[in-house]
Amino acid sequence: MLAQYAVVRPFLPLARVSLRNYSQAKKPPTAVLLTNMGGPETLEDVHDFLLNLFTDRDIMKLPVQKHLAKWIAKRRTPSIQDQYAEIGGGSPILSWTRKQGNAMEKILDEISPETAPHKHYTAFRYVHPSTDDALAEMKKDGVKRAVVFTQYPQYSCSTTGSSLNELYRGIVRAGMEDIKWSIIDRWPEHPGFIEAVSGRIEAKLKEYPPEERDDAIILFSAHSLPMSVVNRGDTYPGEVGYTVHKVMERLKYKNPFRLVWQSQVGPQPWLGPQTADAIKGYGKAGKKNLLVVPIAFTSDHIETLYELDLEYGKEAEEAGVTGYKRTESLNDDPTFVRAMADIVKEHMESNQMVSKQWYTRCPSCDFDSCCITREFFASKEREQK
């Protein structure tokens, strides 16, 4: 199945141009709702982004959270603004999401004409366009069929889980329960995704001298989780590990590799080893060539452009790692965009509401919102049978 992604086939423009003009075609689009955390587009957006993040009770429960979140957001805004200033003044994640979505639409119209026209909508969790923004646009377009497509390849309660809980609340607020909903809640092993990541790695490995190439250590870096979340039973660490296995299998295990974790904050224990510690450790051991691969991110944002490139790049230099490199993010890579379209098409053809894995909550989950959201979509699945 990987072979089909070795060469990305070109797509001819649709002759039926009216399919993309919803008012003339009188056929509402099949909606593909791309969900993600999002990021502040401007420095002025940073405070509200942090405030929304720290008031999200689907990922953390703090005492007097409403007030404490305001204090944390105010305290952290200046330093986070400085980081965004160093990568151009804001996050590029919305721009990349729109480029991915637009390209995916065109491919879907070609490979799945029976569900065309397709239109992507963006629902960010902590910034605009929000879930409510996306639902309002879908309602205006008269959408009757919607596929929720998480942009996190590996599922976590802290990412996709929070987005789906907010989606349920948004659906109720907007009175959109009658839409035919379904969910792509994870895709850690999809062949097109694996091929796209592998292609990025192969391209970057070529930058090393031939005699050093096979000895470069590949560091797959993913956003870490607090151990309290891991111990609750979150599936994310296992799914990230599975992605790494499939990528290395595709690369025939030519290079040594490790899975490391980034972006830890606060004093509580987090899943490790930390990416920064791994870089320092390998530098101390005399390893000069480290290739970092953002394995849980599908587009550039602050964790790649600032943390991996600038912050860890500096630490690598100080540790004597002269061959520190990072693979390019997937962004609008043609192989990846084709994979996005294939994931949606395969999902629609399966007639599955959501994966069976999603209905099984973490063994130690105590979040009522997780139960309520699952009950809602389970009821919709029963209605559609």
N, C-alpha and C positions, 0 to 999 in steps of 0.2 A: 504493500500500500504506500510505502514511502516513495516508491519510484515515481509516482505521479507528480511529486513536488520537486523532482530533480530539475525539471525544466518547466517554468511557469508559462502556461499557454496564453497567448494573447486573446483578447475578447473584442469582437466586433461591436460597434455601437448598435443599439437597438433600432430597428427600422420603425417599430411602433412607438414613436416619440411620445404619443399621447399617454402612455403608461405612466410617465413621470409627471404628468399634469393631472393631479387628482380631481380637480373640479371638472375638467373636460371629460376625463375617462369615466367619471361617476363611479369609480371603484376605489374604495379607501385603500390605503397602502397596508401591506403587512408590516407591522412595526417591529423593529429590532431595537430593544431598549438596552443601551450599553451602560452598565453600572460600574462605578469606580469611586474611590475616595475623593478624587479631584485635587486641585491645588490652587492657591491664590494666583490669579493672573497678574495682579499688580501688588506693589508693596502695601497699598492701602487696604488690600483684601486680607492681609495676613492675620490681623487681630480677630476678625470674624471667623476665619477658618479655624483658628485655634480655639476660639470660644465654642464653636459648634462641635469640635472634636471632643473637648473636655466635658461637655454637657451630655454626651451620648451615653446614656445608661445601658445601652445594649453592649457596650464594650468595657465599661467600668462603672462601679458604684462607689461614690465617695460621700462622706458625710457632708451635709449642707452643700450638695454638689453645685447647685445653681450659683451660689455665692463664691464657692471655692474656684469654680471654673473661670469666673470673671477675674479673680485674682491671678490665677495661673496664666491666663491669656494675656493679661496686661503686663505681667512680669516677663514673659517669654517673647513677646512681640518684637522688641528691639533687636534681640540677637538673631531671631529667625528672619527678620527683615534684612539684616546684614548678609545672611547666607543667600537669600534670594537676589539681593543686589549684585552678588558676585557671579550669578549665572544669568544675568540679563534683566533683572528687575521683576521676575515673576516666573510662574511655572508654565512650561509649554504643553502640559498634558491635555488641555482642552483643544489646542491646535492639532496635536497628533491624533486625538480621538476623532475629531471631525474628518481629518484626512483618511484615517482608517475606515470610518463609517461610510464616507462617500465612495471610496473604492470598493468596499464590500457590497454596497447596494448594487453597483453596476454589474459585478460578477454574479450576484444572486439573481438579478433580472435575467441573466443569460442562462444560468444553470438550473434555475427553478422558475420557469415562465408561468407555471400554473399558480404560483403564489405571488407573482408580480402584480403591481409594482411593490418594491420594498423601500422602506425609509428608516434610517436610523435616528434614534433620539438619545440624548445624553442625560443621564441622571447621576450627578455627583452627590456624594453624601454630605459634604461639609461646605461646599461653595456652589455658586450658580454656574451652570444651570442645575437646579436642584431636582429632586424627584417630583415635586409639585410642578415645577416649570415644564418638565418633560411630559407629565400627564396632561397638563393643560393644552400643550401643543398636540398631543395625540387625540385628545377629545375634540379639538378644533378640526382636525383632519378626518374625523369620523371613523377612527380605527376600530375594527371589530376583532382583529387577531393580533396578538402581541407575543413576541418571544423576548423574554428577559435574558440577556446575555452578559453574565459577569465578565469583567475584564481581568479578573484574578484567575489565572489558570488553576491554582490550587486553592481549595476551599478552606476558609477559616471563619469561625464565628465572629471574629473581630473585623472582618472585611466584608465578604459576601453575605455573611449572616446578618450583620447590621444593616446592610443595604436592602436586603429582602424584608427585614422587619419594618424598615421605613417605607418600603414600597407598599406593603400591606396597609399601613396607616394612610398612605397617600391615596391608595385606591378607594378606601372607605371615604376619605374626605372629599374626593372628587366624584363619588358616586359612579365608579367605573367597574363595579363588580360583574357586570354582564358581558364584559369583553372575554373572548377566549384566550386565557393566559396559559403560558407554559414557561419553564425555566431551564436554562443551561447553567447549572450551579457549579460545575467544575469541568476541566478538560486537561488534566496534567500530563496525559500520555498521548494526546492526539498526534497522529503522524505528521501533519502539516506543521504543527507547533514545534515538534521535535526536530524536523528538518530545517526550519527557519533558524532555530537556536544553533543547531550544528553547523549550518552554513556560516553564521557569524563567527563561530569559534574557528572554523577552518580558515576563514579569510584573515583573521587576526594572527593565527599561528604562523602564517606565511611571512609575517614581518620579522620573525626571529631568524637568525642565521640557520641554514639547513642542519649544521652539526649540533645545534642547541635545541632545535625545534621540539623533538620528541621528549626532551627532559624538562620542558617548561611545565610548571605545576599549574593546573587549572583549579581556580578557587571559585566554586559556585556560591554566590552570595545572595541570600534572601533576607527579607525583613524578619527580625527575631520576634519572639513572643514572650511575655512574662511566663515564668514556670507555673504560676497559678492557673493560667489558661491551658498550658500544655497538660498539666496534671488533671485538669477537669475533663480531658478527653478530646481536645481539639484535634482534628485529623490533619491539619496543615503540615506538621513536620514530616509525617509519613508520605504525604502526597508530593511534597517538594523533593524528598528523597527518591521517590519513584520517577519523577521527571529527570533527575540527575542520572539515575540508572539508565533510562531509555536514551538519553543523549549520549552517554558514554558507550552504550551498546552500539548506537549508530556510528560513533567515532572509532569503534573497534578497540576501545580501551588503550589507545596508543600512548596516552599521557597519564602521569600520576595526577590524582585529583583529590579534592576535599570539599565538603559542604560546610560553609561557614555562615554566620548570622550577623546582621548589621542593625544599626539604628536603635540600640538599647538606650533607654532613658530612665532616670530615677535609680534609687538604691535597691529595689527589689531584685531577686534573682531572675535572670533571663536565660533563654535557650542559647547555648553556646556550641562550639567556640566562637568568640567574637571575631569578625573579619579583621579588625584592627590588630587584635592580639595575634592572629594567624600570620599576618604580614610581618609583624615585628619578630615573631618566633622563627619564621623561615629566613628572615634577614640575618638573625643571629646565627642560624645554622649554616649560613653561607650560600643560601639559594638566591640566585640573581634574577631568575625569570619567573614571574608570577603573572598569570593571565586571569583576570577577574571577570566573571560572567554573571550579570544580573539575571538570575534564573526565575524570579517570581514577578518581575516587572515587564510589561509589554511596550512601554514607551518611556522616553526620557522624562525625568522630573528631578526634584531636589535630591533624592537618594542616589541617583546616578551622577548627575552633573556636579553636585557639590560634594556629597559624602564620598562616593567612590573616586571621582576624578580629582577633586581638589584636596579634601581632607586626608583621605587615605593615600593619595598620590604623594603628598608631602611626607607622610609617615613612612612610606616605602622608600623615599629618597633618603630620609634620615637613617633608615635601617640598612642602607646599602643595597637595596633591591634596584639595580640599575635597569632591569628589564621588566618593569611594572607596566602592564597594559590592561585595558578594558575592552571587551567586545562592544561593538555598536549595539544600541538597543534596537528592538525589532521595528518600532515606529511604523513607517509605511512600506516596509520591505515587501515586495510582491509575493514572495512565498508565504509570508505570514498573513497578508491580507487575503490571499486565496484560501488559506487555512481557516480564517474567520468565516468566510462564506461557506466553506464545506461543513464546518461545525454547525452552522445554523441550518443548512439544508438537511444534513443527516439527522439533526434533532427533529425538524418538522416531519420528516419521513417516518420517524420512529413512533409518532403519535404518543409520545411519552410526556406526561406533565412535567416531571422532574426526575432526577435520579433516585433510585431506592435509597441510596446512601444518605440523601438529605433528610428524609423523614426520620432517620434514627438520630435522636439528640445525643449530645455528649452524656456519658454515664453520670456525671456529677453536675449537670446543668441545673441551675436554679433560677433561670431567667424566664419569667412568665411570657414575655414577648415572643420567645422562640416557640413556645407551645402554641400560642394564639395564631402566629403566622402559618405554622404548619397545618393547623386545623383548618384555616381558611382555604389554602391551596388544595388540601386533601378533599374538602367539600366540593371544590370546583372540578377536581378530577372525577369524582363520583358523578357529578352532573353531566360530564362530557361523555361518559361511557354509555 
